[in-house]
Amino acid sequence: MAAMVIDGKEAAAQVLDTVKTATAELIRTTGITPGIAVIIVGEDPASQAYVRSKGRRAEECGFRSVTHRLGADTAQADLLRLVGELNGDDAIHAILVQLPLPGHIDEGEVIQAIAPHKDVDGFSFVNVGKLATGQTDTAFVPCTPAGSMVLLRRALAKTDYSGLNAVVIGRSNIVGKPMANLLLAANATVTIAHSRTRDLPALARSADILVAAVGRPQMVRRDWIKPGACVIDVGINRVPAPELGEGKSRIVGDVAFDECAEIAGAITPVPGGVGLMTVAMLMANTLASACRAAGVSAPRY
Ligand code: NDP
């Protein structure tokens, strides 16, 4: 294997350490404790697990963490009322609605009801617009692309990607598009690829920075990689793993790791890469929100 493996575990731990230290300092100097409210509607086991882990991390960081667990039959009006109350609660700096919501609720309407200055997921039109217009200092940037940028900076040991070609495979609002905007803000020359792109392997081979956010197990193969490229694998795919026992499964990324690692200069593993950064950046965004409320500057990562 030639590539440097980018350690998401270590990077996430460093982000969380910085958040913990800065939170203690914020509380000491201003008396403001970052507050995060997580809303979950329904009983989906995966969502329940995500929410528990976010709550645990928030408490480890020294935040005040509140979880609102609502029944699957909650009316949209009641959910919107709760979001409205949290918008007006000065002790809450971050509001997170766990997705997906039950089918009878309009997700878009709920997300847009969150006050942009508390929208730490970065999904509100104000935050999307700020990112798209390059106002990254005051935007909340969606956590997965924000975490991917931290890993990229560590791998490339620089923040300016002038002259580098970046290809982002995937154009979702939560990963692909914000990732492309962040790379553009860092002066990379960016191409966004998607399911209608022609000759994706050739396009991928032009990338100094290749980001895969597709949701297709190990789609990116060895001959898609430019020698020395930095590869960020956002994909999280559960695949059958009979070798581990009957009915067992394992998680793989969108990149065929072993073969691509022979060609790439640096590469994120799955698991152990981008996935761990997402919750860490959520904590970073929550702290940033509290710092803005207090009028002090937030740490950079
Ligand atoms: P979406 O399903 O919303 O988007 C997938 C994108 O991939 C679409 O733009 C789609 O194109 C494109 N695509 C699908 N098939 C192909 C193909 N054959 N060739 C080229 N492009 C293709 O997914 P998300 O962005 O939400 O997530 C992507 C992956 O990242 C998933 O594996 C998900 O689990 C993972 N993820 C990981 C997170 C983490 O914390 N690490 C957080 C969020 C997501 P089109 O638009 O044309 O349909």
Residues whose N, C-alpha, C, O or C-beta is under 5 A from the ligand:
A	BS01	NDP	T144 G170 R171 S172 V175 G176 A193 H194 S195 R196 A213 V214 G215 V234 G235 I236 N237 V274 G275 T278
